[in-house]
Amino acid sequence: MKNLTDEELIEKAKNGDEAAETELIERYKDIIVKISRSYFIVGGEMEDLIQEGMIGFYKAVKGFKPNKDTSFKTFAIICIKHQIQTAIKKATSDKNKPLSQAVSIQSFSENDAPDILPMALVFETTPAESIINKENFENLKRTIIQSLSKLELKVLKLYLQGYAYKEIAERLNITEKSIDNSLSRIKSKLREKLKKD
């Protein structure tokens, strides 16, 4: 199976070949995880995003039609991102209407405070809604800055940029276990803080 192209494996997978499906997943699992790590749901788990990425990947396998202009890899990445973004929009619109605009933690300032900006104002908003949304983004930014230690902010920044535990550990000169512990504390702190607010 390892010698087959993606397209050959897809054809076999569509015909029910489980070994071909397993080989495709093996080839793309790192890409799925890396894409998933570039997204964030406050109060959500990374495993949920990876699961959504896997669903997007399965949809790509089932929906791919060989084409000279588009490789399977390009098509799969689009499907994975679309599935994750759709899940985030659904989750945030169900829980907190004013935050239904997609939010990306894109960068940190020099003092490691995250700069939270809307990726795009996906929905039409009135001027009043825009002001409310801006206030909500500022509140979320303050919550993150006030709740996390400097180390946790650095870990969060690198994690959201898609770095693996090993890469973060090397950059910050700490152990991979410390990264895992920091991410667990970040999730707990933000979940608790947002419940109170």
Rosetta constraint file for C-alpha pairs under 8 A:
AtomPair CA 1 CA 9 HARMONIC 7.58 0.50
AtomPair CA 1 CA 19 HARMONIC 7.60 0.50
AtomPair CA 1 CA 20 HARMONIC 6.58 0.50
AtomPair CA 1 CA 23 HARMONIC 6.88 0.50
AtomPair CA 2 CA 23 HARMONIC 7.10 0.50
AtomPair CA 4 CA 8 HARMONIC 5.91 0.50
AtomPair CA 4 CA 9 HARMONIC 6.33 0.50
AtomPair CA 5 CA 9 HARMONIC 6.28 0.50
AtomPair CA 6 CA 10 HARMONIC 6.05 0.50
AtomPair CA 6 CA 24 HARMONIC 7.05 0.50
AtomPair CA 6 CA 72 HARMONIC 6.98 0.50
AtomPair CA 7 CA 11 HARMONIC 6.31 0.50
AtomPair CA 7 CA 66 HARMONIC 7.04 0.50
AtomPair CA 7 CA 72 HARMONIC 7.14 0.50
AtomPair CA 8 CA 12 HARMONIC 6.43 0.50
AtomPair CA 9 CA 13 HARMONIC 6.01 0.50
AtomPair CA 9 CA 20 HARMONIC 5.15 0.50
AtomPair CA 9 CA 21 HARMONIC 7.11 0.50
AtomPair CA 9 CA 23 HARMONIC 7.76 0.50
AtomPair CA 9 CA 24 HARMONIC 6.91 0.50
AtomPair CA 10 CA 14 HARMONIC 6.04 0.50
AtomPair CA 10 CA 20 HARMONIC 7.19 0.50
AtomPair CA 10 CA 21 HARMONIC 7.38 0.50
AtomPair CA 10 CA 24 HARMONIC 7.73 0.50
AtomPair CA 10 CA 61 HARMONIC 6.05 0.50
AtomPair CA 10 CA 62 HARMONIC 7.88 0.50
AtomPair CA 11 CA 15 HARMONIC 6.53 0.50
AtomPair CA 12 CA 16 HARMONIC 6.60 0.50
AtomPair CA 12 CA 17 HARMONIC 5.34 0.50
AtomPair CA 12 CA 20 HARMONIC 6.08 0.50
AtomPair CA 12 CA 21 HARMONIC 7.91 0.50
AtomPair CA 13 CA 17 HARMONIC 4.72 0.50
AtomPair CA 13 CA 18 HARMONIC 6.36 0.50
AtomPair CA 13 CA 19 HARMONIC 7.86 0.50
AtomPair CA 13 CA 20 HARMONIC 5.38 0.50
AtomPair CA 13 CA 21 HARMONIC 5.14 0.50
AtomPair CA 13 CA 61 HARMONIC 7.87 0.50
AtomPair CA 14 CA 61 HARMONIC 7.65 0.50
AtomPair CA 14 CA 62 HARMONIC 6.50 0.50
AtomPair CA 17 CA 21 HARMONIC 6.54 0.50
AtomPair CA 18 CA 22 HARMONIC 6.09 0.50
AtomPair CA 19 CA 23 HARMONIC 6.18 0.50
AtomPair CA 20 CA 24 HARMONIC 6.28 0.50
AtomPair CA 21 CA 25 HARMONIC 6.32 0.50
AtomPair CA 22 CA 26 HARMONIC 6.16 0.50
AtomPair CA 23 CA 27 HARMONIC 6.24 0.50
AtomPair CA 24 CA 28 HARMONIC 6.27 0.50
AtomPair CA 25 CA 29 HARMONIC 5.54 0.50
AtomPair CA 28 CA 32 HARMONIC 6.22 0.50
AtomPair CA 29 CA 33 HARMONIC 6.23 0.50
AtomPair CA 30 CA 34 HARMONIC 6.07 0.50
AtomPair CA 31 CA 35 HARMONIC 6.10 0.50
AtomPair CA 32 CA 36 HARMONIC 6.12 0.50
AtomPair CA 32 CA 50 HARMONIC 6.72 0.50
AtomPair CA 32 CA 53 HARMONIC 5.73 0.50
AtomPair CA 32 CA 54 HARMONIC 6.79 0.50
AtomPair CA 32 CA 57 HARMONIC 7.77 0.50
AtomPair CA 32 CA 77 HARMONIC 7.99 0.50
AtomPair CA 32 CA 80 HARMONIC 7.09 0.50
AtomPair CA 33 CA 37 HARMONIC 6.17 0.50
AtomPair CA 33 CA 50 HARMONIC 5.88 0.50
AtomPair CA 33 CA 53 HARMONIC 7.60 0.50
AtomPair CA 34 CA 38 HARMONIC 6.77 0.50
AtomPair CA 34 CA 162 HARMONIC 5.54 0.50
AtomPair CA 34 CA 163 HARMONIC 7.73 0.50
AtomPair CA 35 CA 39 HARMONIC 7.45 0.50
AtomPair CA 35 CA 53 HARMONIC 7.74 0.50
AtomPair CA 35 CA 80 HARMONIC 7.73 0.50
AtomPair CA 35 CA 81 HARMONIC 7.06 0.50
AtomPair CA 35 CA 162 HARMONIC 7.24 0.50
AtomPair CA 36 CA 46 HARMONIC 7.43 0.50
AtomPair CA 36 CA 49 HARMONIC 5.56 0.50
AtomPair CA 36 CA 50 HARMONIC 5.39 0.50
AtomPair CA 36 CA 53 HARMONIC 6.36 0.50
AtomPair CA 36 CA 81 HARMONIC 7.91 0.50
AtomPair CA 36 CA 84 HARMONIC 7.32 0.50
AtomPair CA 37 CA 46 HARMONIC 7.15 0.50
AtomPair CA 37 CA 49 HARMONIC 7.86 0.50
AtomPair CA 37 CA 50 HARMONIC 7.97 0.50
AtomPair CA 37 CA 159 HARMONIC 6.78 0.50
AtomPair CA 37 CA 160 HARMONIC 5.78 0.50
AtomPair CA 37 CA 161 HARMONIC 7.37 0.50
AtomPair CA 37 CA 162 HARMONIC 5.31 0.50
AtomPair CA 38 CA 159 HARMONIC 7.70 0.50
AtomPair CA 38 CA 160 HARMONIC 4.92 0.50
AtomPair CA 38 CA 161 HARMONIC 5.71 0.50
AtomPair CA 38 CA 162 HARMONIC 5.36 0.50
AtomPair CA 39 CA 49 HARMONIC 7.71 0.50
AtomPair CA 39 CA 104 HARMONIC 7.22 0.50
AtomPair CA 39 CA 160 HARMONIC 6.68 0.50
AtomPair CA 40 CA 44 HARMONIC 7.64 0.50
AtomPair CA 40 CA 46 HARMONIC 7.67 0.50
AtomPair CA 40 CA 104 HARMONIC 7.52 0.50
AtomPair CA 40 CA 105 HARMONIC 7.98 0.50
AtomPair CA 40 CA 160 HARMONIC 7.41 0.50
AtomPair CA 41 CA 45 HARMONIC 7.33 0.50
AtomPair CA 41 CA 88 HARMONIC 6.70 0.50
AtomPair CA 41 CA 92 HARMONIC 7.96 0.50
AtomPair CA 42 CA 187 HARMONIC 7.73 0.50
AtomPair CA 42 CA 190 HARMONIC 7.03 0.50
AtomPair CA 42 CA 191 HARMONIC 7.06 0.50
AtomPair CA 43 CA 187 HARMONIC 6.47 0.50
AtomPair CA 43 CA 190 HARMONIC 6.72 0.50
AtomPair CA 43 CA 191 HARMONIC 4.87 0.50
AtomPair CA 44 CA 48 HARMONIC 7.22 0.50
AtomPair CA 44 CA 187 HARMONIC 7.87 0.50
AtomPair CA 45 CA 49 HARMONIC 7.02 0.50
AtomPair CA 45 CA 187 HARMONIC 7.96 0.50
AtomPair CA 46 CA 50 HARMONIC 6.30 0.50
AtomPair CA 47 CA 51 HARMONIC 6.07 0.50
AtomPair CA 48 CA 52 HARMONIC 6.30 0.50
AtomPair CA 49 CA 53 HARMONIC 6.16 0.50
AtomPair CA 49 CA 84 HARMONIC 6.29 0.50
AtomPair CA 50 CA 54 HARMONIC 6.23 0.50
AtomPair CA 51 CA 55 HARMONIC 6.35 0.50
AtomPair CA 52 CA 56 HARMONIC 6.24 0.50
AtomPair CA 52 CA 80 HARMONIC 7.53 0.50
AtomPair CA 52 CA 83 HARMONIC 6.09 0.50
AtomPair CA 52 CA 84 HARMONIC 5.46 0.50
AtomPair CA 52 CA 87 HARMONIC 7.17 0.50
AtomPair CA 53 CA 57 HARMONIC 6.18 0.50
AtomPair CA 53 CA 80 HARMONIC 4.84 0.50
AtomPair CA 53 CA 81 HARMONIC 7.06 0.50
AtomPair CA 53 CA 83 HARMONIC 6.44 0.50
AtomPair CA 53 CA 84 HARMONIC 5.92 0.50
AtomPair CA 54 CA 58 HARMONIC 6.22 0.50
AtomPair CA 54 CA 80 HARMONIC 7.15 0.50
AtomPair CA 55 CA 59 HARMONIC 6.25 0.50
AtomPair CA 55 CA 80 HARMONIC 7.44 0.50
AtomPair CA 55 CA 83 HARMONIC 7.16 0.50
AtomPair CA 56 CA 60 HARMONIC 6.24 0.50
AtomPair CA 56 CA 76 HARMONIC 7.49 0.50
AtomPair CA 56 CA 79 HARMONIC 5.06 0.50
AtomPair CA 56 CA 80 HARMONIC 4.20 0.50
AtomPair CA 56 CA 81 HARMONIC 7.43 0.50
AtomPair CA 56 CA 82 HARMONIC 7.27 0.50
AtomPair CA 56 CA 83 HARMONIC 5.08 0.50
AtomPair CA 56 CA 84 HARMONIC 7.52 0.50
AtomPair CA 57 CA 61 HARMONIC 6.34 0.50
AtomPair CA 57 CA 76 HARMONIC 5.80 0.50
AtomPair CA 57 CA 77 HARMONIC 7.81 0.50
AtomPair CA 57 CA 79 HARMONIC 6.42 0.50
AtomPair CA 57 CA 80 HARMONIC 5.52 0.50
AtomPair CA 58 CA 62 HARMONIC 6.24 0.50
AtomPair CA 59 CA 63 HARMONIC 5.83 0.50
AtomPair CA 59 CA 79 HARMONIC 7.04 0.50
AtomPair CA 60 CA 64 HARMONIC 5.60 0.50
AtomPair CA 60 CA 72 HARMONIC 7.97 0.50
AtomPair CA 60 CA 75 HARMONIC 6.67 0.50
AtomPair CA 60 CA 76 HARMONIC 5.13 0.50
AtomPair CA 60 CA 79 HARMONIC 5.84 0.50
AtomPair CA 60 CA 80 HARMONIC 7.81 0.50
AtomPair CA 61 CA 76 HARMONIC 7.53 0.50
AtomPair CA 64 CA 72 HARMONIC 6.91 0.50
AtomPair CA 64 CA 75 HARMONIC 7.34 0.50
AtomPair CA 66 CA 70 HARMONIC 7.70 0.50
AtomPair CA 66 CA 71 HARMONIC 7.61 0.50
AtomPair CA 66 CA 72 HARMONIC 7.62 0.50
AtomPair CA 67 CA 71 HARMONIC 7.10 0.50
AtomPair CA 70 CA 74 HARMONIC 6.51 0.50
AtomPair CA 70 CA 75 HARMONIC 6.77 0.50
AtomPair CA 71 CA 75 HARMONIC 6.41 0.50
AtomPair CA 72 CA 76 HARMONIC 5.88 0.50
AtomPair CA 73 CA 77 HARMONIC 6.19 0.50
AtomPair CA 74 CA 78 HARMONIC 6.41 0.50
AtomPair CA 75 CA 79 HARMONIC 6.29 0.50
AtomPair CA 76 CA 80 HARMONIC 6.05 0.50
AtomPair CA 77 CA 81 HARMONIC 6.16 0.50
AtomPair CA 78 CA 82 HARMONIC 6.06 0.50
AtomPair CA 79 CA 83 HARMONIC 6.11 0.50
AtomPair CA 80 CA 84 HARMONIC 6.33 0.50
AtomPair CA 81 CA 85 HARMONIC 6.04 0.50
AtomPair CA 82 CA 86 HARMONIC 6.03 0.50
AtomPair CA 83 CA 87 HARMONIC 6.24 0.50
AtomPair CA 84 CA 88 HARMONIC 6.21 0.50
AtomPair CA 85 CA 89 HARMONIC 6.17 0.50
AtomPair CA 86 CA 90 HARMONIC 6.19 0.50
AtomPair CA 87 CA 91 HARMONIC 6.06 0.50
AtomPair CA 88 CA 92 HARMONIC 6.02 0.50
AtomPair CA 88 CA 102 HARMONIC 7.70 0.50
AtomPair CA 89 CA 93 HARMONIC 5.88 0.50
AtomPair CA 89 CA 100 HARMONIC 6.12 0.50
AtomPair CA 89 CA 101 HARMONIC 7.45 0.50
AtomPair CA 89 CA 102 HARMONIC 6.66 0.50
AtomPair CA 90 CA 94 HARMONIC 6.09 0.50
AtomPair CA 91 CA 95 HARMONIC 6.35 0.50
AtomPair CA 92 CA 96 HARMONIC 5.65 0.50
AtomPair CA 92 CA 97 HARMONIC 6.98 0.50
AtomPair CA 92 CA 99 HARMONIC 6.35 0.50
AtomPair CA 92 CA 100 HARMONIC 5.25 0.50
AtomPair CA 93 CA 97 HARMONIC 4.90 0.50
AtomPair CA 93 CA 98 HARMONIC 7.80 0.50
AtomPair CA 93 CA 99 HARMONIC 6.93 0.50
AtomPair CA 93 CA 100 HARMONIC 4.62 0.50
AtomPair CA 96 CA 100 HARMONIC 6.72 0.50
AtomPair CA 98 CA 129 HARMONIC 7.58 0.50
AtomPair CA 98 CA 132 HARMONIC 7.15 0.50
AtomPair CA 98 CA 133 HARMONIC 5.83 0.50
AtomPair CA 98 CA 136 HARMONIC 7.43 0.50
AtomPair CA 99 CA 103 HARMONIC 7.93 0.50
AtomPair CA 99 CA 133 HARMONIC 6.60 0.50
AtomPair CA 99 CA 136 HARMONIC 7.07 0.50
AtomPair CA 99 CA 137 HARMONIC 7.91 0.50
AtomPair CA 101 CA 118 HARMONIC 6.83 0.50
AtomPair CA 101 CA 120 HARMONIC 7.11 0.50
AtomPair CA 101 CA 121 HARMONIC 5.74 0.50
AtomPair CA 101 CA 122 HARMONIC 6.09 0.50
AtomPair CA 101 CA 123 HARMONIC 7.04 0.50
AtomPair CA 102 CA 118 HARMONIC 5.95 0.50
AtomPair CA 102 CA 119 HARMONIC 5.85 0.50
AtomPair CA 102 CA 120 HARMONIC 6.43 0.50
AtomPair CA 102 CA 121 HARMONIC 7.17 0.50
AtomPair CA 102 CA 122 HARMONIC 7.23 0.50
AtomPair CA 103 CA 116 HARMONIC 7.08 0.50
AtomPair CA 103 CA 117 HARMONIC 6.16 0.50
AtomPair CA 103 CA 118 HARMONIC 4.58 0.50
AtomPair CA 103 CA 119 HARMONIC 5.59 0.50
AtomPair CA 103 CA 120 HARMONIC 7.84 0.50
AtomPair CA 104 CA 116 HARMONIC 6.23 0.50
AtomPair CA 104 CA 117 HARMONIC 5.92 0.50
AtomPair CA 104 CA 118 HARMONIC 5.98 0.50
AtomPair CA 104 CA 119 HARMONIC 5.55 0.50
AtomPair CA 105 CA 114 HARMONIC 6.73 0.50
AtomPair CA 105 CA 115 HARMONIC 6.34 0.50
AtomPair CA 105 CA 116 HARMONIC 4.78 0.50
AtomPair CA 105 CA 117 HARMONIC 6.53 0.50
AtomPair CA 105 CA 160 HARMONIC 7.38 0.50
AtomPair CA 106 CA 114 HARMONIC 7.76 0.50
AtomPair CA 106 CA 115 HARMONIC 6.57 0.50
AtomPair CA 106 CA 116 HARMONIC 6.49 0.50
AtomPair CA 106 CA 117 HARMONIC 7.03 0.50
AtomPair CA 106 CA 161 HARMONIC 7.93 0.50
AtomPair CA 107 CA 114 HARMONIC 5.98 0.50
AtomPair CA 107 CA 115 HARMONIC 5.50 0.50
AtomPair CA 107 CA 116 HARMONIC 7.50 0.50
AtomPair CA 107 CA 157 HARMONIC 7.08 0.50
AtomPair CA 108 CA 112 HARMONIC 5.14 0.50
AtomPair CA 108 CA 113 HARMONIC 5.27 0.50
AtomPair CA 108 CA 114 HARMONIC 4.13 0.50
AtomPair CA 108 CA 115 HARMONIC 5.33 0.50
AtomPair CA 108 CA 157 HARMONIC 6.80 0.50
AtomPair CA 109 CA 113 HARMONIC 5.37 0.50
AtomPair CA 109 CA 114 HARMONIC 6.28 0.50
AtomPair CA 109 CA 115 HARMONIC 6.62 0.50
AtomPair CA 112 CA 150 HARMONIC 6.92 0.50
AtomPair CA 112 CA 153 HARMONIC 6.27 0.50
AtomPair CA 112 CA 154 HARMONIC 6.44 0.50
AtomPair CA 113 CA 145 HARMONIC 5.84 0.50
AtomPair CA 113 CA 153 HARMONIC 7.02 0.50
AtomPair CA 114 CA 141 HARMONIC 6.72 0.50
AtomPair CA 114 CA 144 HARMONIC 7.59 0.50
AtomPair CA 114 CA 145 HARMONIC 7.07 0.50
AtomPair CA 114 CA 153 HARMONIC 7.50 0.50
AtomPair CA 114 CA 157 HARMONIC 7.46 0.50
AtomPair CA 115 CA 141 HARMONIC 6.97 0.50
AtomPair CA 116 CA 137 HARMONIC 6.73 0.50
AtomPair CA 116 CA 138 HARMONIC 7.74 0.50
AtomPair CA 116 CA 140 HARMONIC 7.97 0.50
AtomPair CA 116 CA 141 HARMONIC 6.03 0.50
AtomPair CA 117 CA 137 HARMONIC 7.25 0.50
AtomPair CA 125 CA 129 HARMONIC 5.68 0.50
AtomPair CA 125 CA 130 HARMONIC 6.11 0.50
AtomPair CA 126 CA 130 HARMONIC 6.22 0.50
AtomPair CA 127 CA 131 HARMONIC 6.38 0.50
AtomPair CA 128 CA 132 HARMONIC 6.35 0.50
AtomPair CA 129 CA 133 HARMONIC 6.01 0.50
AtomPair CA 130 CA 134 HARMONIC 6.12 0.50
AtomPair CA 131 CA 135 HARMONIC 6.24 0.50
AtomPair CA 132 CA 136 HARMONIC 6.17 0.50
AtomPair CA 133 CA 137 HARMONIC 6.20 0.50
AtomPair CA 134 CA 138 HARMONIC 6.24 0.50
AtomPair CA 135 CA 139 HARMONIC 6.09 0.50
AtomPair CA 136 CA 140 HARMONIC 6.13 0.50
AtomPair CA 137 CA 141 HARMONIC 6.13 0.50
AtomPair CA 138 CA 142 HARMONIC 6.15 0.50
AtomPair CA 139 CA 143 HARMONIC 6.07 0.50
AtomPair CA 140 CA 144 HARMONIC 6.28 0.50
AtomPair CA 141 CA 145 HARMONIC 6.27 0.50
AtomPair CA 142 CA 146 HARMONIC 5.93 0.50
AtomPair CA 143 CA 147 HARMONIC 5.83 0.50
AtomPair CA 143 CA 190 HARMONIC 7.66 0.50
AtomPair CA 143 CA 193 HARMONIC 7.41 0.50
AtomPair CA 144 CA 148 HARMONIC 6.06 0.50
AtomPair CA 144 CA 190 HARMONIC 7.10 0.50
AtomPair CA 145 CA 149 HARMONIC 7.95 0.50
AtomPair CA 145 CA 153 HARMONIC 7.64 0.50
AtomPair CA 147 CA 189 HARMONIC 6.56 0.50
AtomPair CA 147 CA 190 HARMONIC 7.10 0.50
AtomPair CA 147 CA 193 HARMONIC 7.69 0.50
AtomPair CA 148 CA 152 HARMONIC 5.66 0.50
AtomPair CA 148 CA 153 HARMONIC 6.10 0.50
AtomPair CA 148 CA 186 HARMONIC 6.80 0.50
AtomPair CA 148 CA 189 HARMONIC 7.59 0.50
AtomPair CA 149 CA 153 HARMONIC 6.21 0.50
AtomPair CA 150 CA 154 HARMONIC 6.30 0.50
AtomPair CA 151 CA 155 HARMONIC 6.18 0.50
AtomPair CA 152 CA 156 HARMONIC 6.00 0.50
AtomPair CA 152 CA 182 HARMONIC 5.82 0.50
AtomPair CA 152 CA 183 HARMONIC 7.40 0.50
AtomPair CA 152 CA 186 HARMONIC 6.79 0.50
AtomPair CA 153 CA 157 HARMONIC 6.06 0.50
AtomPair CA 154 CA 158 HARMONIC 6.36 0.50
AtomPair CA 155 CA 159 HARMONIC 5.96 0.50
AtomPair CA 155 CA 168 HARMONIC 6.94 0.50
AtomPair CA 155 CA 179 HARMONIC 6.79 0.50
AtomPair CA 155 CA 182 HARMONIC 7.17 0.50
AtomPair CA 155 CA 183 HARMONIC 7.44 0.50
AtomPair CA 156 CA 160 HARMONIC 5.99 0.50
AtomPair CA 156 CA 183 HARMONIC 7.18 0.50
AtomPair CA 156 CA 186 HARMONIC 7.92 0.50
AtomPair CA 157 CA 161 HARMONIC 6.34 0.50
AtomPair CA 158 CA 162 HARMONIC 6.67 0.50
AtomPair CA 158 CA 163 HARMONIC 5.75 0.50
AtomPair CA 158 CA 168 HARMONIC 6.42 0.50
AtomPair CA 159 CA 163 HARMONIC 5.29 0.50
AtomPair CA 159 CA 164 HARMONIC 7.00 0.50
AtomPair CA 159 CA 165 HARMONIC 7.74 0.50
AtomPair CA 159 CA 168 HARMONIC 7.34 0.50
AtomPair CA 163 CA 167 HARMONIC 5.88 0.50
AtomPair CA 163 CA 168 HARMONIC 6.18 0.50
AtomPair CA 164 CA 168 HARMONIC 6.28 0.50
AtomPair CA 165 CA 169 HARMONIC 6.03 0.50
AtomPair CA 165 CA 176 HARMONIC 5.63 0.50
AtomPair CA 165 CA 179 HARMONIC 6.39 0.50
AtomPair CA 165 CA 180 HARMONIC 7.63 0.50
AtomPair CA 166 CA 170 HARMONIC 6.24 0.50
AtomPair CA 166 CA 176 HARMONIC 5.99 0.50
AtomPair CA 167 CA 171 HARMONIC 6.19 0.50
AtomPair CA 168 CA 172 HARMONIC 6.06 0.50
AtomPair CA 168 CA 176 HARMONIC 7.80 0.50
AtomPair CA 168 CA 179 HARMONIC 7.40 0.50
AtomPair CA 169 CA 173 HARMONIC 5.47 0.50
AtomPair CA 169 CA 174 HARMONIC 4.88 0.50
AtomPair CA 169 CA 175 HARMONIC 5.39 0.50
AtomPair CA 169 CA 176 HARMONIC 5.48 0.50
AtomPair CA 169 CA 179 HARMONIC 6.77 0.50
AtomPair CA 170 CA 174 HARMONIC 6.78 0.50
AtomPair CA 174 CA 178 HARMONIC 6.48 0.50
AtomPair CA 174 CA 179 HARMONIC 7.62 0.50
AtomPair CA 175 CA 179 HARMONIC 6.69 0.50
AtomPair CA 176 CA 180 HARMONIC 6.39 0.50
AtomPair CA 177 CA 181 HARMONIC 6.15 0.50
AtomPair CA 178 CA 182 HARMONIC 5.99 0.50
AtomPair CA 179 CA 183 HARMONIC 6.20 0.50
AtomPair CA 180 CA 184 HARMONIC 6.28 0.50
AtomPair CA 181 CA 185 HARMONIC 6.22 0.50
AtomPair CA 182 CA 186 HARMONIC 6.10 0.50
AtomPair CA 183 CA 187 HARMONIC 6.25 0.50
AtomPair CA 184 CA 188 HARMONIC 6.25 0.50
AtomPair CA 185 CA 189 HARMONIC 5.92 0.50
AtomPair CA 186 CA 190 HARMONIC 6.08 0.50
AtomPair CA 187 CA 191 HARMONIC 5.95 0.50
AtomPair CA 188 CA 192 HARMONIC 6.10 0.50
AtomPair CA 189 CA 193 HARMONIC 6.02 0.50
AtomPair CA 190 CA 194 HARMONIC 5.94 0.50
AtomPair CA 191 CA 195 HARMONIC 6.21 0.50
AtomPair CA 192 CA 196 HARMONIC 6.48 0.50
AtomPair CA 193 CA 197 HARMONIC 6.37 0.50
